[in-house]
Amino acid sequence: MPAAATRRLLRAIRHPLVHVIGHPTGRIIQRREGLAPDMEALFRAAAEHDVALELNANPRRLDLRSSHVEGALAHGCKIAINTDVHRAEQLDYLVYGVLQARRAGMEARSCVNTWPAAELHAWLRSKR
């Protein structure tokens, strides 16, 4: 299964219209371990193809783990923090994603959410 997950995720990363890979492992804490793709291969490919990896801030997910964020940053990957909200009151989940990112040593520059709108839009257009 890890090899199949890795192949699927790498295929998505290499697609020219993909900007962010969400839920890289799909884990749900205390319910589902999630996939175990070759994270190093994902980090290398994401950096090469200028694709951000999602740090899902939902406290039941926190996917990427902080160790994954560290690895992604070491490879020069961009990170997108997503609250994964389904109701307005869940917007406060953002703090969990920020804490997870900070635990990994991430600085604002690596997080696409922190970029000025013009810079974010230029990056999005560059992927077309």
TIRORO-666743 format. One record per atom (N, C-alpha, C): x, y, z. Coordinates in pm, 1 decimal, decimal comma, padded with zeros to 6 digits. Each point is the difference from the previous one (the first is absolute). Layout:
BEGIN
         xx         yy         zz
          X          Y          Z
...
***
This chain:
BEGIN
         xx         yy         zz
    00080,5   -00120,9    00000,0
   -00080,5    00120,9    00000,0
    00084,7    00127,3    00000,0
    00111,7    00009,5    00077,7
    00081,0    00121,9   -00005,0
    00049,5    00033,2   -00140,5
    00037,6   -00101,3   -00077,1
    00048,9    00025,9   -00136,3
   -00111,0    00056,3   -00087,8
   -00119,8   -00054,5    00013,8
   -00113,5    00050,0   -00080,4
   -00035,0    00143,0    00040,7
    00000,5    00027,0    00129,0
   -00029,0    00136,1    00047,0
    00105,5    00097,6   -00051,7
    00124,7   -00041,0    00004,7
    00108,1    00085,7   -00049,2
   -00019,1    00028,8   -00148,2
   -00028,9   -00102,7   -00079,0
   -00020,5    00020,1   -00144,6
   -00113,6    00097,9   -00027,0
   -00112,3   -00017,0    00069,7
   -00115,4    00088,5   -00021,1
    00032,8    00144,1    00037,3
    00064,9    00018,6    00112,9
    00034,0    00134,6    00044,1
    00103,7    00064,7   -00091,3
    00098,4   -00076,5   -00045,4
    00099,0    00055,0   -00092,6
   -00064,2    00039,0   -00132,2
   -00092,9   -00080,4   -00046,8
   -00071,3    00033,0   -00124,3
   -00076,2    00131,1    00016,8
   -00062,6    00019,0    00114,4
   -00072,3    00124,9    00026,1
    00096,0    00117,8    00008,7
    00111,3   -00016,2    00069,6
    00097,9    00107,5    00012,7
    00051,3    00043,1   -00137,0
    00019,8   -00094,0   -00088,1
    00055,5    00030,4   -00132,8
   -00102,0    00060,0   -00095,8
   -00126,6   -00004,2    00035,0
   -00102,2    00056,5   -00088,5
    00018,2    00150,8   -00006,6
   -00000,8    00057,5   -00120,1
    00031,2    00143,5   -00013,8
   -00101,1    00095,0    00063,1
   -00119,1   -00045,5    00031,5
   -00100,4    00089,4    00057,8
   -00013,3   -00014,9    00151,7
    00079,7   -00084,9    00059,3
   -00007,5   -00020,8    00144,7
    00088,7    00102,1    00071,1
   -00059,7    00066,9    00098,1
    00070,9    00098,8    00080,3
    00030,4   -00050,8    00140,3
   -00091,4   -00078,2    00055,6
    00011,4   -00046,5    00138,6
   -00046,0   -00145,3    00007,1
    00075,2   -00080,1    00072,7
   -00041,0   -00138,2    00028,6
   -00058,9   -00000,5    00140,1
   -00127,5   -00032,8    00009,6
   -00069,9   -00000,8    00127,2
   -00007,0   -00138,7    00061,0
   -00006,7   -00003,8    00131,9
   -00012,6   -00125,5    00074,9
    00101,4   -00103,4   -00049,7
    00129,5    00030,4    00003,2
    00097,0   -00093,2   -00058,8
   -00005,0   -00141,6    00055,2
   -00030,4   -00015,8    00127,9
   -00010,6   -00136,9    00051,8
   -00144,2   -00039,7    00028,1
   -00086,0    00097,2    00019,9
   -00140,2   -00030,1    00026,6
   -00027,8   -00052,2    00139,3
    00094,2    00020,2    00090,5
   -00021,3   -00054,7    00133,7
   -00112,2    00073,1    00074,7
   -00061,9   -00070,5    00089,2
   -00093,2    00057,8    00096,4
    00046,4   -00052,8    00135,7
    00046,0    00089,8    00083,7
    00061,4   -00037,8    00127,3
   -00096,2   -00085,0    00083,3
    00050,6   -00111,4    00049,3
   -00071,0   -00098,6    00080,5
   -00113,5   -00070,4   -00075,3
   -00007,2    00017,8   -00131,9
   -00100,5   -00072,3   -00078,8
    00059,2   -00071,7   -00120,1
    00094,4    00066,4   -00067,5
    00055,9   -00059,7   -00120,9
    00144,4    00045,8   -00014,0
    00090,3   -00095,6   -00009,5
    00143,3    00031,0   -00011,7
    00029,4    00078,7   -00127,4
   -00068,6   -00031,8   -00104,8
    00024,4    00068,0   -00126,8
    00102,1   -00072,7   -00084,7
    00029,4    00058,3   -00113,7
    00094,8   -00058,0   -00094,2
    00142,4    00019,9    00049,2
    00089,3   -00078,6   -00054,9
    00141,7    00013,2    00034,1
    00081,8    00012,4   -00127,8
   -00022,7    00107,9   -00077,3
    00077,9    00015,9   -00123,4
    00145,6    00031,5    00032,3
    00083,2   -00009,0   -00100,3
    00140,7    00036,5    00012,4
    00005,0    00152,6    00007,9
    00003,5    00052,8    00120,7
   -00006,7    00144,4    00019,4
    00119,9    00071,1   -00061,3
    00117,1   -00060,6    00005,4
    00118,0    00062,9   -00061,6
   -00021,7    00019,9   -00149,7
   -00057,9   -00099,7   -00066,1
   -00028,0    00012,8   -00143,8
   -00101,7    00111,3   -00024,6
   -00100,1    00009,3    00087,1
   -00099,3    00107,0   -00013,9
    00064,5    00136,1    00019,7
    00086,1    00012,5    00099,6
    00066,5    00128,4    00025,4
    00083,9    00041,4   -00120,4
    00077,6   -00094,0   -00054,1
    00084,4    00032,8   -00115,5
   -00085,6    00044,2   -00118,9
   -00106,3   -00074,5   -00026,6
   -00085,3    00032,1   -00115,0
   -00074,1    00132,1    00020,2
   -00050,3    00022,8    00120,4
   -00072,3    00124,4    00026,5
    00092,3    00120,1   -00017,8
    00122,5   -00009,7    00047,9
    00095,5    00109,8   -00017,3
    00032,5    00019,7   -00147,9
    00022,1   -00109,1   -00071,0
    00033,9    00008,4   -00142,5
   -00112,5    00061,1   -00082,8
   -00124,1   -00035,0    00032,3
   -00115,1    00045,6   -00079,4
   -00069,6    00122,2    00060,7
    00059,6    00055,6    00103,5
   -00052,0    00121,3    00063,9
   -00143,8   -00018,5    00047,9
   -00024,5   -00112,9    00064,3
   -00131,6   -00034,0    00054,0
    00007,2    00007,9    00153,1
   -00097,8    00066,1    00059,0
   -00005,8    00009,0    00146,3
   -00063,7   -00126,9    00057,3
    00038,9   -00033,3    00120,1
   -00061,7   -00110,6    00073,1
   -00088,5    00059,2    00108,3
   -00116,7   -00058,9    00017,3
   -00094,3    00049,4    00099,3
    00037,6   -00047,1    00139,3
   -00006,6    00092,6    00093,3
    00001,9   -00033,0    00142,0
   -00144,3    00019,6    00044,3
   -00070,7   -00109,3    00017,9
   -00140,3    00004,5    00037,1
   -00009,7    00028,4    00149,4
   -00058,8    00114,5    00034,4
   -00002,6    00046,8    00138,5
   -00110,7   -00059,7    00084,3
   -00084,6   -00080,4   -00058,2
   -00105,2   -00063,2    00078,8
    00067,0   -00080,0    00112,3
   -00037,4    00021,4    00126,0
    00068,3   -00070,1    00109,2
   -00014,6   -00151,7   -00005,6
   -00092,5   -00051,2   -00078,7
   -00012,2   -00144,9   -00016,8
    00091,9   -00052,3   -00109,7
    00059,8    00090,9   -00076,3
    00086,3   -00041,9   -00110,4
    00145,9    00039,1    00021,6
    00028,3    00128,6    00011,3
    00137,3    00050,0    00006,7
    00089,4   -00078,1   -00096,6
   -00042,4    00000,8   -00121,7
    00065,6   -00070,9   -00110,2
    00040,6    00108,1   -00100,0
    00120,1    00029,9    00005,4
    00126,6   -00063,3    00026,5
    00036,1    00000,6    00149,5
    00069,3   -00103,1    00041,3
    00059,5   -00000,4    00134,1
    00111,9    00103,9    00002,3
    00039,3    00043,4    00119,0
    00107,6    00100,1    00007,0
    00130,1   -00054,1   -00058,9
    00025,9   -00129,1    00015,5
    00121,9   -00057,4   -00060,0
   -00006,4    00004,5   -00152,7
   -00120,1   -00014,7   -00055,9
   -00015,5    00012,9   -00144,8
    00023,4    00143,5   -00044,1
   -00050,2    00094,9    00076,8
    00021,7    00140,9   -00034,2
    00149,6    00029,3    00001,4
    00070,9   -00050,6    00100,6
    00145,5    00019,3    00005,8
    00066,7   -00054,2   -00126,2
   -00037,5   -00120,2   -00040,2
    00057,4   -00059,7   -00120,4
   -00033,4    00079,0   -00125,0
   -00124,1    00044,4   -00009,5
   -00041,5    00079,1   -00116,0
    00081,2    00128,6   -00007,3
    00015,3    00067,7    00112,3
    00075,2    00125,3    00002,2
    00146,6   -00022,9   -00035,9
    00056,8   -00109,9    00046,2
    00139,5   -00031,9   -00031,9
    00020,8   -00017,3   -00149,7
   -00106,1   -00040,4   -00069,9
    00006,9   -00016,8   -00146,0
   -00042,2    00126,3   -00074,8
   -00037,2    00104,2    00072,2
   -00040,2    00125,1   -00064,4
   -00145,1    00004,0   -00043,5
   -00083,2   -00085,0    00058,4
   -00142,2   -00003,1   -00035,9
   -00074,8    00118,9    00059,7
   -00104,1    00036,1   -00068,7
   -00095,6    00096,9    00052,2
   -00105,4   -00076,1    00080,2
   -00059,1    00068,9    00097,2
   -00105,0   -00059,0    00082,9
   -00123,2    00089,8   -00008,2
   -00116,8   -00061,9   -00005,2
   -00127,9    00071,2    00007,7
   -00071,5   -00050,8    00124,9
   -00030,7    00090,0    00091,4
   -00073,3   -00039,6    00120,4
   -00148,5    00014,7   -00028,9
   -00074,1   -00107,3    00020,0
   -00142,6   -00004,4   -00030,1
   -00075,8   -00040,2    00126,0
   -00106,9    00073,0    00030,4
   -00077,7   -00030,5    00119,9
   -00092,7   -00119,7   -00018,1
   -00031,2   -00037,4   -00123,0
   -00089,1   -00113,2   -00026,7
   -00135,3    00018,3    00069,2
   -00049,7    00124,1    00001,1
   -00124,0    00028,0    00072,1
   -00122,6   -00044,2   -00078,0
   -00100,8   -00036,1    00074,5
   -00130,6   -00032,9   -00055,0
   -00108,4    00087,3    00062,1
    00040,4    00077,4    00101,4
   -00090,1    00096,0    00065,1
    00084,0    00120,4    00042,9
   -00062,0    00116,9    00004,7
    00072,8    00124,1    00029,3
    00077,6   -00007,2    00131,3
   -00056,9   -00062,8    00101,6
    00069,0   -00003,8    00129,6
    00129,7   -00081,1   -00004,4
    00020,0   -00076,3   -00105,4
    00122,8   -00078,1   -00012,5
    00116,1    00081,5   -00058,5
   -00024,7    00124,6   -00036,5
    00108,2    00083,5   -00051,1
    00112,1    00015,1    00101,9
   -00033,3   -00014,2    00127,1
    00101,8    00008,1    00104,9
    00100,9   -00114,9   -00006,9
   -00025,7   -00101,3   -00081,1
    00094,5   -00109,6   -00015,7
    00133,9    00049,3   -00055,7
   -00001,1    00115,4   -00064,2
    00122,6    00051,9   -00059,2
    00115,1    00000,3    00100,5
   -00028,9    00030,4    00124,3
    00105,4    00006,3    00101,0
    00073,2   -00133,4    00012,4
   -00069,5   -00112,5   -00014,8
    00064,9   -00130,9    00010,3
    00098,5   -00021,4   -00115,2
   -00037,2    00045,7   -00117,7
    00091,2   -00009,7   -00114,2
    00122,4    00087,3    00018,7
   -00021,0    00121,4    00050,8
    00112,2    00090,5    00024,5
    00092,4   -00059,8    00105,8
   -00056,6   -00054,6    00105,8
    00083,6   -00062,0    00104,4
    00077,7   -00119,9   -00054,2
   -00064,8   -00080,5   -00084,1
    00067,6   -00115,1   -00061,5
    00116,0    00049,2   -00087,3
   -00024,3    00105,0   -00076,3
    00103,7    00056,4   -00086,7
    00114,9    00056,4    00083,2
   -00032,3    00070,7    00105,1
    00102,9    00058,8    00086,7
    00081,3   -00108,9    00068,5
   -00066,1   -00108,4    00039,2
    00070,8   -00113,4    00062,2
    00107,3   -00052,7   -00095,2
   -00029,5    00007,3   -00129,4
    00094,1   -00047,5   -00102,2
    00103,7    00105,3   -00037,4
   -00011,2    00117,8    00058,1
    00095,5    00106,0   -00030,6
   -00033,2    00080,4   -00123,8
   -00121,6   -00011,3   -00047,7
   -00038,0    00071,0   -00121,4
   -00009,7    00150,2    00024,3
    00048,5    00075,1   -00096,5
   -00013,1    00144,6    00001,7
   -00107,6    00040,6   -00099,1
   -00053,3    00118,8    00016,8
   -00111,9    00047,4   -00082,2
    00030,8   -00007,9   -00149,1
    00121,6    00024,4   -00040,3
    00036,3    00002,6   -00142,6
   -00032,2   -00132,3   -00070,9
    00004,6   -00111,0    00072,4
   -00025,8   -00131,4   -00060,6
   -00148,1   -00031,7   -00012,3
   -00084,4    00083,2    00059,9
   -00144,1   -00025,6    00002,9
   -00071,0    00088,1   -00102,4
   -00060,3   -00060,2   -00100,4
   -00064,6    00078,1   -00105,9
   -00113,7    00086,3    00054,2
   -00057,8   -00038,2    00112,9
   -00107,9    00078,2    00060,5
    00046,2    00137,9    00043,9
    00128,0    00017,0    00023,9
    00050,0    00126,4    00053,6
    00045,1    00097,3   -00107,9
    00002,2   -00044,4   -00124,0
    00051,1    00083,8   -00107,7
   -00096,7    00113,3   -00032,7
    00052,0    00113,0   -00045,3
   -00088,8    00105,0   -00051,5
   -00081,3   -00055,4   -00116,7
   -00120,2    00051,7   -00017,3
   -00091,6   -00050,9   -00102,8
    00064,3   -00001,7   -00138,3
    00072,1    00104,3   -00036,2
    00060,6    00006,2   -00133,3
    00100,4   -00113,6   -00020,1
    00078,6   -00029,2    00102,7
    00097,7   -00108,2   -00009,7
   -00069,1   -00136,4   -00009,5
   -00102,1   -00020,8    00081,3
   -00075,2   -00124,7   -00005,0
   -00063,7   -00019,0   -00136,8
   -00061,6    00103,3   -00053,1
   -00065,4   -00010,0   -00130,6
    00101,8   -00025,0   -00110,2
    00118,3    00061,6    00008,3
    00104,8   -00025,8   -00099,7
    00042,4   -00146,1    00003,7
    00014,8   -00056,5    00120,2
    00037,5   -00140,9    00011,0
   -00109,9   -00089,4   -00057,5
   -00123,5    00031,2    00029,6
   -00111,7   -00078,4   -00053,6
   -00004,9    00006,8   -00151,8
    00024,7    00117,5   -00055,8
   -00000,7    00014,6   -00146,9
    00118,7   -00071,7   -00062,9
    00111,2   -00008,7    00070,2
    00119,6   -00061,9   -00057,6
   -00017,6   -00149,9   -00021,0
   -00096,8   -00058,1    00062,9
   -00023,1   -00144,1   -00009,9
   -00087,3   -00037,5   -00119,4
   -00044,9    00095,9   -00077,3
   -00089,5   -00030,3   -00112,8
    00075,6   -00045,2   -00121,3
***
